[in-house]
Amino acid sequence: MVDLTQFLISSAPHLSNVIGKLIYLLYRWIGNFGWTVVVFTIFLKLLLSPLDVWQKHTMLKNNRAMKIITPELEKLKKTYANAPDVLQQKQMELYKKNGYSMMGGCLPALLTIVIFFIVFSGFNAAVRYENERIVYELTNRYQAIVAESPDIDSEELDAKMVVAYNEEKQGWLWIKNVFMADTYTNPVPTQEKFVGRSLGQLGATLPDETRSLNLSQTQHENGYDAVLKPAMESYNKSKFFDMKHWNGYFILPFISIALSIFSIKLNKFTQPEMPTQTDENGNPKAGQGMMKAMNWLMPIMMGVFALFYSAAFCIYMVVNSLITVIFNLVYNRIAKKQDERLEEERLSRTFRKGNR
């Protein structure tokens, strides 16, 4: 179980991100970070479900409106082929009359991206904090061992530090360290990866106690290696194809990208093609492909985040995408039946008018 006494100690790692704190408090209750992410994602999707329904309803409304106004749009294009300004004005009037929203497709995608980055910042903070906490705990354990056995030899000390690491590490299913990517990366981060701030690195801060650690009983050159090098030697790969010591096997990144693409395909049922807007010369306006670009932006983003950031965040993306796909399947099925009923009613009204 997670020890939260560090929250009360000024020299210990500190977590200030609100989303990160919520994740960590849930982690305190559940005890495994991987399953914490699963539960957190389900809670978050339930909380945001009204937004999901609104997004689908807006796209479905646009889709129905577009089916009705498409013939009228074609007539307008022929009638005002030589008057682009008038054509655009008439198109706008037609959209407004039938309740078609030009932003109806873009706004949901924008909101999804905003939420994605807010949640990512929370996970990043929680992962960084937990890594700092683990190093802090291992440093305290190292100091306690040395204080208890001043004459302990380096090999015995290293063995005890491996045991201490095993008590702190967090795996999930096939993933050895949920705070590292589900790829060929090493399960135990080096100091460079721990403090580095480039793509795929943790950006964590070494505790002061680790920097000033007494190294007289160990053969390692710095405090970080003293507390984590024994675990590195036990669990990290010795060569690239040493798959037994990979942190993961690219399973989560593959599932994440596949679900994201599948979700886009499902969205086409309720997301109509954006009508072409023209300038004064009759040429398509710049930005017409923005909606398509935004649709494909998410799978690309998910691929990058899944490959280079923590498996914990990748679990979030997979569970989130899976719930979204299930929701879309159910919603599309209901919408299809409703469209069939509306079409039958429309044909029935047309038939009755024709018989009068």
C-alpha positions in Angstrom: 0.0 0.0 0.0 1.2 3.5 -0.8 2.7 5.5 2.1 1.5 9.1 1.9 3.5 10.5 4.8 5.6 12.3 2.2 2.7 14.7 1.7 3.5 16.1 5.2 7.3 16.2 4.9 8.7 19.4 3.3 11.9 17.6 1.9 9.9 14.9 0.3 8.5 15.0 -3.3 5.4 17.2 -3.7 2.4 16.8 -5.9 0.4 19.9 -6.8 -1.5 19.1 -10.0 -5.2 18.7 -9.2 -5.8 15.8 -11.7 -2.6 14.2 -10.5 -3.8 14.4 -6.9 -7.1 12.8 -7.8 -5.3 9.9 -9.5 -3.0 9.5 -6.6 -5.7 9.5 -4.0 -7.5 6.8 -6.0 -4.1 4.9 -6.2 -3.9 5.1 -2.4 -7.3 3.3 -2.1 -6.7 0.7 -4.9 -3.0 0.0 -4.3 -2.0 -0.8 -8.0 -1.4 2.1 -10.4 -2.5 0.2 -13.5 -5.9 -0.7 -12.1 -6.1 2.8 -10.6 -5.9 4.1 -14.2 -8.7 1.8 -15.4 -11.0 2.9 -12.6 -10.1 6.6 -13.0 -10.8 6.4 -16.8 -14.3 4.8 -16.2 -15.2 7.4 -13.6 -14.0 10.2 -16.0 -16.0 8.8 -18.9 -19.1 8.6 -16.8 -18.6 12.2 -15.7 -18.1 13.4 -19.3 -20.9 11.3 -20.7 -23.2 14.3 -21.2 -20.5 15.9 -23.3 -20.2 12.7 -25.4 -24.0 12.5 -25.9 -24.1 16.2 -26.9 -21.2 15.7 -29.4 -23.0 12.7 -31.0 -26.3 14.5 -31.0 -24.8 17.6 -32.7 -23.2 15.5 -35.4 -26.3 13.4 -35.9 -28.4 16.6 -36.2 -25.9 18.0 -38.8 -26.0 14.7 -40.7 -29.8 14.7 -41.0 -29.8 18.4 -42.0 -27.2 17.8 -44.7 -29.3 15.0 -46.2 -32.2 17.5 -46.5 -30.3 20.5 -47.8 -27.9 18.7 -50.2 -30.3 18.9 -53.2 -30.9 22.6 -52.4 -27.2 23.3 -52.2 -26.7 21.8 -55.7 -29.5 24.0 -57.1 -27.9 27.1 -55.5 -24.5 26.2 -57.0 -26.0 26.1 -60.4 -28.1 29.2 -60.0 -25.4 31.4 -58.5 -22.4 29.9 -60.3 -21.2 33.3 -61.4 -21.9 35.1 -58.1 -19.8 33.5 -55.4 -20.7 36.1 -52.8 -24.4 35.6 -53.3 -23.9 31.8 -53.3 -22.2 31.9 -50.0 -24.9 34.1 -48.5 -27.7 31.8 -49.7 -25.8 28.8 -48.4 -25.5 30.4 -44.9 -29.3 31.2 -45.0 -30.0 27.6 -45.9 -27.8 26.2 -43.1 -29.4 28.5 -40.6 -32.9 27.6 -41.8 -32.3 23.9 -41.4 -30.3 24.1 -38.2 -27.0 23.0 -39.7 -24.0 24.2 -37.6 -20.7 24.7 -39.4 -18.8 24.3 -36.1 -20.8 21.3 -35.1 -18.1 18.9 -36.3 -15.0 20.9 -35.3 -16.0 21.9 -31.7 -16.3 18.3 -30.4 -12.9 17.4 -31.8 -11.4 20.5 -30.2 -12.9 19.7 -26.8 -11.6 16.2 -27.0 -8.1 17.4 -27.7 -8.3 20.0 -24.8 -9.5 17.2 -22.4 -6.8 14.9 -23.6 -4.0 17.4 -22.7 -5.5 18.2 -19.3 -5.6 14.6 -18.4 -2.1 14.0 -19.8 -0.8 16.8 -17.6 -2.4 15.1 -14.6 -0.9 11.7 -15.4 2.5 13.2 -16.1 2.4 14.9 -12.7 1.3 11.7 -10.9 3.9 9.5 -12.7 6.7 12.0 -12.0 5.7 12.3 -8.3 5.5 8.5 -7.9 9.0 8.0 -9.4 10.3 10.7 -7.1 8.6 9.1 -4.1 10.1 5.7 -5.0 13.6 7.1 -5.1 13.0 9.0 -1.9 11.8 5.8 -0.2 14.7 3.8 -1.5 17.1 6.5 -0.3 15.6 6.3 3.2 15.9 2.5 3.0 19.5 2.7 2.0 20.3 5.0 4.9 18.5 2.7 7.3 20.4 -0.3 6.1 23.8 1.4 6.4 22.9 2.8 9.8 21.9 -0.6 11.1 24.9 -2.4 9.5 27.8 0.0 9.1 30.2 -2.8 8.0 27.8 -4.3 5.4 29.6 -5.3 2.2 28.5 -3.8 -1.2 27.1 -7.0 -2.6 24.8 -7.6 0.4 23.8 -4.0 0.3 22.9 -4.3 -3.4 20.9 -7.4 -2.7 18.9 -5.6 0.0 18.3 -2.7 -2.4 16.8 -5.0 -5.0 14.4 -6.4 -2.3 13.5 -2.8 -1.4 12.9 -2.0 -5.1 10.6 -5.0 -5.5 8.5 -3.7 -2.6 8.1 -0.3 -4.4 7.8 -1.2 -8.1 4.5 -1.1 -9.9 3.7 -3.6 -12.6 0.5 -4.3 -14.5 -0.3 -7.6 -16.3 2.6 -8.1 -18.8 4.2 -4.6 -18.1 7.0 -4.7 -15.6 7.0 -1.0 -14.7 3.7 0.9 -15.4 5.6 4.2 -15.2 7.7 3.4 -18.3 6.4 2.8 -21.9 5.0 -0.5 -23.0 7.9 -0.9 -25.4 11.5 -2.4 -25.5 12.6 0.3 -23.0 14.2 -0.7 -19.7 11.9 -1.2 -16.7 14.2 0.6 -14.3 15.0 4.2 -15.5 18.6 5.4 -15.6 19.4 8.7 -13.9 19.5 10.4 -17.3 16.0 9.2 -18.1 14.8 10.0 -14.6 15.8 13.7 -14.7 15.7 14.3 -18.5 13.0 16.5 -19.9 13.0 15.5 -23.6 10.5 13.2 -25.3 9.9 10.0 -23.4 11.9 11.0 -20.3 10.4 11.5 -16.8 11.5 15.0 -16.0 11.6 14.1 -12.3 13.7 15.8 -9.6 16.2 13.9 -7.4 15.5 14.2 -3.7 18.2 16.2 -1.8 18.8 13.1 0.4 19.8 11.1 -2.7 22.3 13.7 -3.9 24.0 13.8 -0.5 24.0 10.1 0.1 26.9 8.5 2.0 28.6 6.2 -0.6 31.3 4.7 1.6 29.6 1.3 1.8 28.8 1.0 -2.0 30.8 0.7 -5.2 28.5 3.0 -7.1 29.5 6.6 -8.1 26.4 8.6 -7.1 23.3 8.4 -4.9 20.9 7.5 -7.7 23.0 4.5 -8.8 23.5 3.5 -5.2 19.7 3.0 -4.7 18.7 1.9 -8.2 21.7 0.4 -10.0 21.2 -3.0 -8.3 17.7 -3.1 -9.7 18.9 -2.0 -13.1 21.5 -4.8 -13.2 18.7 -7.3 -12.2 15.9 -6.1 -14.5 17.2 -4.1 -17.4 18.2 -5.6 -20.7 21.8 -6.4 -21.5 21.2 -6.2 -25.3 18.4 -4.9 -27.6 16.8 -8.3 -28.3 16.9 -9.4 -24.7 13.1 -9.4 -24.8 12.8 -11.0 -21.4 13.9 -7.7 -19.9 11.9 -5.4 -22.1 9.4 -3.4 -20.1 6.6 -4.3 -22.5 5.8 -5.6 -26.0 4.0 -2.7 -27.8 0.6 -4.2 -27.0 -1.0 -1.1 -25.6 0.3 1.2 -28.3 -1.0 -1.1 -31.0 -4.4 -1.4 -29.4 -4.6 2.4 -28.7 -3.9 3.3 -32.3 -6.3 0.6 -33.7 -9.2 1.7 -31.4 -8.7 5.3 -32.3 -8.8 4.6 -36.0 -11.9 2.4 -35.6 -13.6 5.1 -33.6 -13.0 7.6 -36.5 -14.6 5.1 -38.9 -17.7 4.8 -36.6 -18.0 8.5 -36.4 -18.6 8.8 -40.1 -22.1 7.5 -39.5 -23.1 10.7 -37.7 -20.5 13.1 -39.0 -21.4 14.5 -42.5 -19.0 15.8 -45.0 -18.4 19.5 -44.5 -20.0 21.5 -47.4 -17.4 23.3 -49.5 -17.0 27.0 -48.9 -15.7 29.2 -51.8 -14.0 32.5 -52.0 -15.0 35.4 -54.3 -13.3 33.6 -57.2 -15.2 30.4 -56.7 -12.2 28.5 -55.3 -12.5 26.4 -52.1 -11.5 28.3 -49.0 -8.4 27.4 -47.1 -9.1 25.2 -44.0 -11.7 23.0 -45.7 -9.7 20.0 -44.8 -9.3 21.0 -41.1 -12.0 18.6 -39.9 -10.4 15.6 -41.6 -7.0 16.7 -40.4 -8.2 16.9 -36.8 -9.8 13.5 -37.1 -6.5 11.9 -38.0 -4.6 14.0 -35.5 -5.8 12.0 -32.6 -4.5 8.6 -33.8 -1.1 10.2 -34.6 -1.0 11.9 -31.1 -2.0 8.6 -29.4 0.8 6.8 -31.3 3.4 9.2 -30.1 2.2 9.3 -26.5 1.8 5.5 -26.4 5.3 4.8 -27.7 7.2 7.4 -25.7 5.3 8.0 -22.5 4.3 5.9 -19.5 2.2 2.7 -19.9 -0.1 4.2 -17.3 -1.2 7.0 -19.7 -1.4 4.4 -22.5 -3.8 2.3 -20.3 -5.9 5.5 -20.0 -6.0 5.9 -23.8 -6.9 2.3 -24.4 -9.7 2.2 -21.8 -11.0 5.6 -22.9 -11.0 4.6 -26.6 -12.6 1.2 -25.8 -15.5 2.9 -23.9 -15.9 5.4 -26.8 -16.1 2.7 -29.4 -18.7 0.8 -27.4 -20.7 4.0 -26.9 -20.5 4.8 -30.6 -21.7 1.3 -31.6 -24.7 1.6 -29.3 -25.5 5.2 -30.2 -25.2 4.5 -33.9 -27.5 1.5 -33.7 -30.1 3.6 -31.9 -29.6 6.5 -34.4 -30.0 4.2 -37.4 -33.3 2.8 -36.1 -34.5 6.4 -35.4 -33.5 7.5 -38.9 -35.4 4.6 -40.4 -38.5 5.5 -38.4 -38.2 9.2 -39.5 -37.8 8.2 -43.1 -40.8 5.9 -42.9 -42.9 8.8 -41.5 -41.6 11.2 -44.2 -42.5 8.8 -46.9 -45.9 8.2 -45.3 -46.7 11.9 -45.2 -45.5 12.2 -48.9 -47.8 9.3 -49.9 -50.8 10.8 -48.1 -50.2 14.2 -49.8 -50.0 12.6 -53.2 -53.4 10.8 -52.7 -55.3 14.0 -51.8 
